[in-house]
Amino acid sequence: MQKFIESPTVITVENVSKRFVVHQDKSLKDRILHPRRTAAHAEDFWALRDLSLDIHSGNTIGLIGPNGSGKSTLLKIIGGILSPTTGRVLQRGRVAALLELGAGFHQDLTGRENIYLNASILGLSKKQTDKYFDEIVAFSGIENFIDTQVKFYSSGMYVRLAFAVAVHVDPDILLVDEVLAVGDEAFQQKCLDKIRSFQEEGRTIIMVTHTLSQIEEFCTRALVLGQGQVVYDGNPIDAVKVLRSGFESLVDADVARERIARELRENEAERERRSQGAISEIRSIVEGGVLHPGGNLTVEIDVDIKNELPGWNLGLSLTNGLQQMAMMTSAHRAGLKGTTLTPGTHTLRATFPNMHLPKQEYTISAALYDGSGAEISRFEDAAAFTAETDERAAGLHYSPVNLEIAN
């Protein structure tokens, strides 16, 4: 995740709403023959509702959300491709938009001709385009097809040429909407490297993507959209968690925001708890390397304590190969209650005497808790040992059974 940059505002979105009219008619013929019925069956769909935000220069903003949440509509309004129904967008600097496959291309023109057409749409003169032409073609990697009509291009070739033009028109603001998913892996990496160089140059990038790892890696800020409204605006890692939480099942956006705010507070409290300490290692010690009936098992747990931990507790469990709990204990159950762990590294040692376990391999797990009983750290299946017995008993406990005929 990149660090957010405090800088001047380059884009201001003020109370923007966007309405689309959805017609229920099955065909154009129905609209012509039955205009009154058409009007009666038309429905308003609000892709955006009173959305406001400021975007600061030099930042990379991620727009994420479920399908139909308004991400692409917002990006098109920022790029000037769509006009808002209400509200306005103010911006400073040259904007290059890569929003739709082949947008700005003419099917009957060659790649060469479309470079000049697209560059002129983005505000470059012919002289400026001449200057960048060779770099654009080299970046796109389609030199052999540059004089072919673009209607014969594959989707990947479209994206290569469109992205190459967009990043070479010297934009202050770059808008990218999911189109990179069409390119092959090598070209995607090339594009991401270009985005990194743009970030280093202090340019502003707004991107829509369903590849959430890109949001976490590249963005300094992320917005989660739902039902045409911003339900979360802030840290990209938290934004991804919000999206994965399934908030879109909530009908009311205000309810969604309240739930998200509550969950983020709980997550922050959990992070604060977990920062108190952690289990770093678990070791099992058995004399001779194998646990025989009546033998002793020693388990050592190393913990790193960051802040003083009064009233702590440690849970310890032994699990067999069928994922059945063979034994469970804790520091409190073993009599170590009401003590305090001081900051630093400590080794907690548990001794299990006179053990009788059936023959198989066992794993050891542990969990560290604070004084309120909240879990701080967990280490699953961190150590293992093997028990050896004969065949006289089976189950969770072993006993050397003797059987005789009593009468």
Secondary structure as GFF3:
##gff-version 3
##sequence-region A 1 407
A	DSSP	beta_strand	9	22	.	.	.	ID=ss1
A	DSSP	alpha_helix	28	33	.	.	.	ID=ss2
A	DSSP	alpha_helix	35	40	.	.	.	ID=ss3
A	DSSP	beta_strand	43	56	.	.	.	ID=ss4
A	DSSP	beta_strand	60	64	.	.	.	ID=ss5
A	DSSP	alpha_helix	71	78	.	.	.	ID=ss6
A	DSSP	beta_strand	86	91	.	.	.	ID=ss7
A	DSSP	beta_strand	95	98	.	.	.	ID=ss8
A	DSSP	alpha_helix	111	121	.	.	.	ID=ss9
A	DSSP	alpha_helix	126	140	.	.	.	ID=ss10
A	DSSP	three_ten_helix	143	145	.	.	.	ID=ss11
A	DSSP	three_ten_helix	150	152	.	.	.	ID=ss12
A	DSSP	alpha_helix	155	168	.	.	.	ID=ss13
A	DSSP	beta_strand	173	177	.	.	.	ID=ss14
A	DSSP	three_ten_helix	179	182	.	.	.	ID=ss15
A	DSSP	alpha_helix	185	200	.	.	.	ID=ss16
A	DSSP	beta_strand	204	208	.	.	.	ID=ss17
A	DSSP	alpha_helix	212	218	.	.	.	ID=ss18
A	DSSP	beta_strand	221	226	.	.	.	ID=ss19
A	DSSP	beta_strand	229	234	.	.	.	ID=ss20
A	DSSP	alpha_helix	236	244	.	.	.	ID=ss21
A	DSSP	three_ten_helix	247	249	.	.	.	ID=ss22
A	DSSP	alpha_helix	253	274	.	.	.	ID=ss23
A	DSSP	beta_strand	277	286	.	.	.	ID=ss24
A	DSSP	three_ten_helix	287	289	.	.	.	ID=ss25
A	DSSP	beta_strand	295	305	.	.	.	ID=ss26
A	DSSP	beta_strand	309	310	.	.	.	ID=ss27
A	DSSP	beta_strand	313	319	.	.	.	ID=ss28
A	DSSP	beta_strand	325	330	.	.	.	ID=ss29
A	DSSP	beta_strand	340	341	.	.	.	ID=ss30
A	DSSP	beta_strand	344	355	.	.	.	ID=ss31
A	DSSP	beta_strand	360	369	.	.	.	ID=ss32
A	DSSP	beta_strand	375	387	.	.	.	ID=ss33
###
